């Protein structure tokens, strides 16, 4: 676990504007992540980006500290070298068990602006699946992410975390519902994404007319058919916007999708005569806040949505004490699993060495001092030697397990290095072989 690192930032570190600087647009991630791993010098890497956080989980080479990776991550994601102290102010770093605990909390929704949100587990799953498809997941990140997803499933199954409307999206939907209650009319959803798909379904269920806007018309048409709305290509919507009272936008565009001229046309067509409400859940934003203000459009962005969520965050965390207990127990379980995975091949090699030593000794005895024994007696002697070898091997096995649990696997490695060279080399080879091979048994029914 000591080699696992996590570097990133959340809504707490400067809000949506800061997140946008470190966000890789979704269509570019598959192409950029392998190069990012090479630039950072890591073999395992997963990139998680949501509307409220950007974080990288990775595995460093043996003996390297996690802290210096903040400056490397800053440079690779922003395209420039940070000034002295800039990376440390912008990005947080977690190492070893702290990194594991943080990912467990994130996946369970306990580190979210809206504690207990259920969408984050799916986003963690998507980040993990992408990294795995790119060959960037080895045994360490596999064990960590699989465990985090199991914890998320357990938290949402065994606590009251899902009994409230806890998603940040719900705050956005509530703002649109408030507007439609005052000025009924149609809603435009820009971009076909999990967020806008959910918005269209929920608002259509409320009886709202839905206009689905997307660069690729076929994707907009598929969603429009599902919700009984109509589809419009993005370019046409910019030039001839539909008459709507509200807009929700959540694309992965690196630049605003509605410029000032498009916003002016949109404001002029609102049936109520009041400029439409724009809920912008994109990071980077789909609508420039200054353009919206100049046109007289009320824009609700991620900073405002997160601020609303923060107002009730403390009370919600108290309610989620049971979920925190599950995470703590899962972290202890993860610690033991990592210890066992690291130790299992070492202990197996140690036991093989004890058995080989016993077998060699018995063979010498049977060739010399005990050569007169019959076959039955020889088999009995061999069984006795085998049993004695297992019993003797149990003593260092128990000791190594206790050492690993109390002082970590690195302490075990230091202990092994002090053994006689042949035995130390044999045990070290066993440990290295295990660390490079996946050793996780998945329980699919527990995964979200």
C-alpha positions in Angstrom: 0.0 0.0 0.0 3.0 2.3 0.6 3.5 2.9 -3.1 -0.1 4.0 -3.8 -0.5 7.8 -4.3 -3.4 10.1 -5.0 -3.0 13.7 -6.1 -5.8 16.1 -7.0 -8.3 18.8 -6.0 -12.0 19.1 -5.2 -14.5 21.9 -5.2 -12.9 23.1 -1.9 -9.8 24.2 -3.8 -11.0 27.2 -5.7 -14.3 25.9 -7.1 -15.2 25.1 -10.7 -12.7 27.5 -12.2 -9.8 25.7 -10.5 -11.2 22.3 -11.5 -11.4 23.4 -15.1 -7.7 24.0 -15.3 -6.9 20.4 -14.5 -9.8 18.7 -16.4 -8.9 16.6 -19.4 -12.0 16.7 -21.8 -13.7 13.3 -21.8 -13.1 12.6 -25.5 -9.4 13.1 -25.1 -8.8 10.9 -22.0 -8.2 7.6 -23.7 -5.6 9.2 -25.9 -3.9 11.2 -23.2 -3.8 8.9 -20.2 -1.1 6.5 -21.4 1.2 9.5 -22.3 0.4 11.0 -18.9 1.5 7.8 -17.1 4.7 7.8 -19.1 5.4 11.5 -18.3 4.8 10.9 -14.6 6.9 7.7 -14.6 4.2 5.4 -13.3 3.0 2.1 -14.6 -0.5 2.2 -13.0 -2.7 5.3 -13.3 -6.4 6.1 -13.1 -7.9 9.6 -13.7 -11.2 10.6 -12.0 -12.9 13.9 -13.2 -16.4 14.9 -12.1 -18.1 18.2 -11.7 -16.6 18.5 -8.2 -13.2 16.9 -8.3 -10.2 15.9 -10.4 -7.9 13.2 -8.9 -5.2 10.9 -10.1 -4.5 7.5 -8.4 -1.2 5.9 -9.3 1.5 3.6 -8.1 5.1 5.0 -7.8 8.3 3.0 -8.2 9.8 1.5 -5.0 11.3 4.1 -2.6 9.7 7.2 -4.2 7.8 9.7 -2.1 4.3 10.9 -3.2 4.7 14.6 -2.4 6.9 15.6 -5.4 4.3 14.2 -7.8 2.1 17.3 -7.2 4.4 19.4 -9.2 4.6 16.8 -12.0 0.8 16.4 -12.1 0.4 20.2 -12.2 2.8 20.5 -15.1 1.3 17.7 -17.2 -2.4 18.8 -16.7 -1.9 22.5 -17.1 0.9 22.6 -19.6 3.2 24.8 -17.6 5.6 24.5 -14.7 4.2 25.7 -11.3 5.8 28.6 -9.5 7.4 27.7 -6.2 4.7 26.4 -3.8 2.0 26.8 -6.4 1.4 23.0 -7.0 1.3 22.5 -3.2 -1.3 25.1 -2.8 -3.4 23.9 -5.7 -3.2 20.2 -5.2 -3.5 17.8 -2.3 -1.6 14.6 -2.0 -2.4 11.4 -0.2 0.0 8.5 0.3 -0.3 4.8 1.2 -3.1 4.1 3.6 -4.3 7.7 3.4 -4.7 7.4 -0.4 -6.7 4.2 0.1 -8.9 5.8 2.7 -9.6 8.8 0.6 -10.7 6.7 -2.4 -13.0 4.7 -0.2 -14.6 7.8 1.1 -15.0 9.3 -2.4 -16.5 6.1 -3.8 -19.0 5.9 -0.9 -20.0 9.6 -1.5 -18.8 10.7 1.9 -16.3 13.3 0.6 -18.8 14.9 -1.8 -20.2 18.4 -1.5 -23.5 16.6 -1.2 -22.6 13.8 1.3 -24.1 10.4 0.4 -24.5 11.2 -3.4 -24.9 8.0 -5.3 -23.6 9.1 -8.7 -20.0 9.2 -7.7 -19.7 5.4 -7.5 -20.5 5.1 -11.1 -18.0 7.8 -12.0 -15.3 6.0 -10.0 -16.3 2.8 -11.9 -16.0 4.6 -15.2 -12.5 5.9 -14.3 -11.4 2.5 -13.3 -12.8 0.8 -16.4 -11.1 3.3 -18.7 -7.7 2.9 -17.0 -8.1 -0.9 -17.1 -9.0 -0.8 -20.8 -5.8 1.2 -21.5 -3.6 -1.3 -19.6 -2.9 1.1 -16.8 -4.2 -1.0 -14.0 -2.0 -3.6 -12.2 -2.5 -5.6 -9.1 -2.3 -2.6 -6.7 -4.9 -0.3 -8.3 -7.1 -3.3 -9.1 -7.3 -4.3 -5.5 -7.9 -0.7 -4.4 -10.6 0.1 -6.9 -12.4 -3.2 -6.6 -12.5 -2.7 -2.8 -13.6 0.9 -3.1 -16.6 -0.1 -5.3 -17.6 -2.9 -2.9 -17.5 -0.4 0.0 -19.7 2.0 -2.1 -22.2 -0.8 -2.7 -22.3 -1.8 0.9 -22.7 1.8 2.2 -25.7 2.4 -0.1 -27.2 -1.0 0.7 -26.8 -1.0 4.4 -27.3 2.6 5.5 -29.8 5.4 5.0 -27.6 7.1 2.5 -30.1 6.7 -0.4 -33.2 7.8 1.5 -32.8 11.5 0.6 -32.3 13.4 -2.6 -28.6 13.7 -2.2 -27.2 14.3 -5.7 -25.9 17.7 -6.8 -28.1 17.1 -9.8 -31.1 17.3 -7.6 -30.2 20.8 -6.6 -30.0 21.8 -10.2 -33.4 20.1 -11.0 -35.0 21.9 -8.0 -33.9 25.3 -9.4 -35.4 24.5 -12.8 -38.6 23.3 -11.1 -38.9 26.5 -9.2 -38.5 28.5 -12.4 -41.1 26.4 -14.2 -43.6 26.8 -11.4 -43.4 30.6 -11.8 -43.1 30.7 -15.6 -44.2 27.4 -17.2 -42.6 26.4 -20.5 -40.1 24.2 -22.3 -36.7 23.2 -21.1 -33.6 22.8 -23.4 -31.0 20.2 -22.4 -27.7 20.8 -24.1 -25.4 17.8 -24.6 -26.3 14.1 -24.3 -24.6 13.0 -21.1 -25.7 11.0 -18.0 -26.5 14.3 -16.3 -28.7 15.7 -19.1 -30.3 12.3 -19.7 -31.4 12.2 -16.1 -32.6 15.8 -16.2 -34.7 15.1 -19.3 -36.3 12.0 -17.7 -37.1 13.7 -14.4 -38.4 16.9 -15.9 -40.4 15.1 -18.6 -42.0 13.1 -15.8 -43.0 16.4 -14.2 -44.8 17.3 -17.5 -42.2 19.7 -18.9 -41.7 19.9 -22.7 -38.1 18.9 -23.5 -35.8 20.1 -26.3 -32.7 18.0 -26.6 -29.7 19.8 -28.2 -26.6 18.1 -29.3 -23.8 18.4 -31.9 -24.6 14.9 -33.1 -28.3 15.0 -34.0 -28.8 11.2 -33.9 -27.9 11.1 -30.2 -30.3 13.9 -29.5 -33.1 12.2 -31.4 -32.7 9.0 -29.4 -33.1 10.8 -26.1 -35.9 13.0 -27.4 -37.9 9.9 -28.5 -37.4 8.4 -25.0 -38.8 11.5 -23.2 -41.4 12.6 -25.8 -39.5 15.7 -26.7 -37.9 17.0 -29.9 -34.2 17.2 -31.1 -32.3 20.1 -32.4 -28.7 20.2 -33.6 -26.4 22.5 -31.6 -25.5 24.8 -34.5 -29.2 25.5 -35.3 -30.0 26.1 -31.6 -27.3 28.7 -31.4 -28.6 30.6 -34.5 -32.4 29.9 -33.9 -32.9 28.9 -30.3 -36.1 27.3 -29.2 -38.5 29.3 -27.1 -37.7 27.9 -23.6 -37.9 29.0 -20.0 -34.9 27.1 -18.7 -31.7 25.5 -20.0 -29.6 22.8 -18.4 -26.2 22.2 -20.0 -23.6 19.5 -19.3 -21.3 18.9 -22.2 -17.6 18.0 -22.2 -16.6 20.9 -24.5 -13.4 22.7 -23.5 -15.0 26.0 -24.6 -18.4 27.6 -24.0 -21.0 26.2 -26.3 -23.3 29.3 -26.1 -21.5 32.6 -26.8 -22.9 36.1 -26.0 -24.8 36.4 -29.3 -26.5 33.0 -28.8 -27.5 34.0 -25.3 -29.0 37.3 -26.5 -31.1 35.4 -29.1 -32.1 32.9 -26.4 -33.2 35.6 -24.0 -35.2 37.4 -26.6 -37.3 34.2 -27.4 -38.4 33.3 -23.8 -42.3 33.0 -23.9 -42.6 34.7 -20.5 -40.6 37.7 -21.5 -38.1 36.9 -18.7 -34.7 35.7 -19.8 -34.4 31.9 -19.3 -32.7 30.4 -16.4 -29.5 28.6 -17.4 -28.2 25.8 -15.2 -24.6 25.1 -16.2 -23.2 21.9 -14.8 -20.2 21.6 -17.1 -16.6 21.9 -16.0 -15.2 23.9 -17.8 -18.4 25.9 -18.1 -20.7 25.8 -21.2 -21.8 29.4 -20.6 -19.4 32.1 -19.7 -20.7 33.7 -16.4 -19.8 37.2 -17.6 -21.6 36.8 -20.9 -24.7 35.6 -19.1 -24.5 38.6 -16.7 -24.2 41.1 -19.6 -27.3 39.6 -21.3 -29.3 39.5 -18.1 -29.6 35.8 -17.9 -29.5 34.1 -14.5 -26.8 31.4 -14.7 -26.5 28.8 -11.9 -23.1 27.2 -12.2 -21.3 24.5 -10.3 -19.9 27.0 -7.7 -23.5 28.0 -6.7 -24.7 24.4 -6.7 -21.9 23.3 -4.5 -22.4 26.3 -2.2 -26.0 25.2 -1.6 -24.9 21.7 -1.0 -22.3 22.9 1.6 -24.9 24.6 3.7 -26.3 21.2 4.8 -23.1 19.2 4.5 -22.3 19.1 8.3 -25.7 17.9 9.3 -25.7 15.3 6.6 -22.3 13.9 7.7 -23.7 13.4 11.2 -26.5 11.3 9.7 -24.0 9.2 7.8 -22.0 8.1 10.8 -22.9 4.5 10.1 -21.5 4.8 6.6 -18.2 6.1 8.0 -18.0 3.1 10.3 -18.4 0.8 7.2 -15.5 2.7 5.5 -13.3 2.3 8.6 -13.9 -1.4 8.8 -13.3 -1.8 5.0 -10.0 0.1 5.3 -8.9 -2.4 8.0 -10.0 -5.3 5.8 -8.1 -3.8 2.8 -5.0 -3.5 5.0 -5.2 -7.2 5.9 -5.8 -8.2 2.3 -2.8 -6.3 1.0 -0.7 -7.8 3.8 -1.9 -11.3 2.9 -1.4 -10.8 -0.8 2.2 -9.6 -0.3 3.0 -12.3 2.2 1.3 -15.3 0.7 4.0 -16.1 -1.9 6.7 -15.3 0.6 5.3 -17.6 3.2 4.7 -20.3 0.5 8.3 -20.0 -0.5 9.4 -20.2 3.1 7.4 -23.3 3.7 8.8 -24.9 0.5 12.3 -24.1 1.8 11.6 -25.8 5.1 10.1 -28.9 3.4 13.1 -29.1 1.0 15.5 -28.9 3.9 13.6 -31.6 5.8 13.5 -33.8 2.6 17.2 -33.4 2.0 18.0 -34.4 5.6 15.7 -37.4 5.5 17.2 -38.6 2.2 20.7 -38.5 3.6 19.5 -40.4 6.7 17.8 -43.1 4.6 20.9 -43.5 2.4 23.2 -43.8 5.4 22.2 -44.3 9.1 18.6 -45.5 8.3 19.3 -47.4 5.0 18.1 -50.6 6.6 14.5 -49.4 7.1 11.7 -51.0 5.1 9.5 -49.1 2.7 6.7 -48.6 5.3 9.2 -47.3 7.9 10.7 -44.9 5.3 7.3 -43.5 4.4 6.6 -43.0 8.1 9.9 -41.1 8.5 9.2 -38.9 5.5 5.7 -38.1 6.8 7.1 -37.2 10.2 9.7 -34.9 8.6 7.1 -33.2 6.5 4.9 -32.6 9.6 7.9 -31.3 11.5 8.8 -28.9 8.7 5.3 -27.5 8.6 5.3 -26.9 12.4 8.7 -25.2 12.3 7.6 -23.0 9.4 4.6 -21.9 11.3 6.8 -20.0 13.8 8.3 -17.5 11.3 5.0 -17.4 9.3 3.1 -16.1 12.4 5.9 -13.7 13.1 6.0 -12.2 9.6 2.2 -11.8 9.6 2.4 -9.9 12.9 5.3 -7.8 11.6 3.5 -6.9 8.4 0.2 -5.9 10.2 2.0 -3.7 12.8 4.8 -2.2 10.7 3.9 -2.7 7.1 5.2 -4.8 4.2 8.3 -2.7 3.9 9.4 -3.9 7.4 9.0 -7.5 6.1 11.1 -6.7 3.1 13.8 -5.3 5.3 13.7 -8.4 7.5 14.0 -10.7 4.4 17.0 -8.7 3.2 18.8 -9.7 6.4 18.5 -13.4 5.9 21.2 -15.5 4.2 21.6 -14.5 0.6 20.1 -17.6 -1.1 17.0 -17.6 1.1 16.6 -13.8 0.9 16.8 -14.0 -2.9 14.3 -16.8 -3.2 11.8 -15.0 -0.9 12.3 -11.6 -2.6 11.7 -13.2 -6.1 8.4 -14.7 -4.8 7.3 -11.3 -3.4 8.2 -9.5 -6.7 6.3 -12.1 -8.8 3.2 -11.6 -6.7 3.3 -7.8 -6.8 3.3 -7.8 -10.6 0.4 -10.2 -11.1 -3.3 -9.5 -10.3 -4.5 -11.4 -7.3 -8.0 -10.2 -6.8 -11.0 -12.5 -6.7 -14.1 -10.4 -7.6 -17.5 -10.8 -6.1 -19.6 -9.3 -8.9 -22.9 -9.3 -6.9 -21.4 -6.8 -4.5 -20.4 -4.3 -7.2 -22.5 -1.3 -8.0 
